[in-house]
């Protein structure tokens, strides 16, 4: 076809990073670290960080009267809504409900 590049010239224009690779081969250092982390800790780095942040938030909810919006920021969440989503996903409760129950206990 006139005006269209040949298959060979098209392949030359594809950089190495855009070519398909075999699964498991040439993992990036980030992928290797993530895999090693998962083997060592039994969870992904992201999940581990989320759980640590929730543990810190729980501690602050029990030991202080700090508003949840401030606790969220202190624990590394973007805002109170972010804290609430992650907290509920990991505990099954909202932070406010969990705090009320813990205060009664």
N, C-alpha and C positions, 0 to 999 in steps of 0.2 A: 504494500500500500504506500502510495506516495505521500510524503509529508509526515509520516509517523516513524519514530525511532525503531530500529531493529531490536529484537529481544536481547542481543548481546550488548548493545549500547545502553539499553534500559537497565540491565543487571549491573553495569558498571556504575550507574548513578545511585545505586542503593548502598548506603553506608553499612558497615559491619554491624552497627547497633540496631539496624532495622531488619536485618536478616533473621529468619526464624532460627532458634537454637534448640538443641536437644534438651529435653527435660533433665534437670539435675546437673547439666554440664556448665562449667564456667559461671557458677553462682557468684554474685557480687559479694564483696566483703560484708555488706549489710545483711544479705540473705544468710550468709554463713554464720554471722554473729547471732541472728535471730534463731536459727536452727539450734545452735549450741546453747543459747539461753533457754529455749524450750526444753531441751534435754535436761539441763541442770535444774531448772525451776518448775518444770511441768506446766508452764503457761507461756503465753507470748509476752514480749516486753511491754506492749501496750496494756494488756490486761493486768500485768503485775503493777504497773504504774497507777492504773485506775484503782486497783484494790488498795494500794498504799495510800492514795489520796482520800479514799473513802474511810479508811481506818483513822487517818488524821482528822477528817471531818467529824467522825463519831466522837473521837476524844474531845474535840472542841465543843461539840454539842452537849456533852455530858458535864464538862468542867467549867464552861463559861456561859454567860448570857448573851454572847455575841450573836448578832442577827445572822441568819442563814446566808444572806447576800454577801456579808463580809467573810464568813467562813468559806464560802465558795471561792472567793478570790484568794484568800490566804492559802487554800489548799491546791491552787493551780488550775481551777476551773475557769472557764471564760465568764460565766455569770451563774446566778442562782438556778436558772433553768437547766444549764448544763449539769450542775451538781445534782439536781433532782432527777434528771434522766438517767444518769449513771448510777446514782444511789438506788433508784427503784429497780433498775436492771439487775443490780448485784444483790440487793437485799429483799426485794419484793415489797418494800414500803417506801413512802415518801420520807424525806428528811424530817419534815414537821411532825408527822405521825410517829416516827421512830423516836424523836426527841420527847414527845409527850409521854409515850409508854415508858421510856427509860427514866423520866423524872418521877413517875408514879411508883416505879420499882424500888 
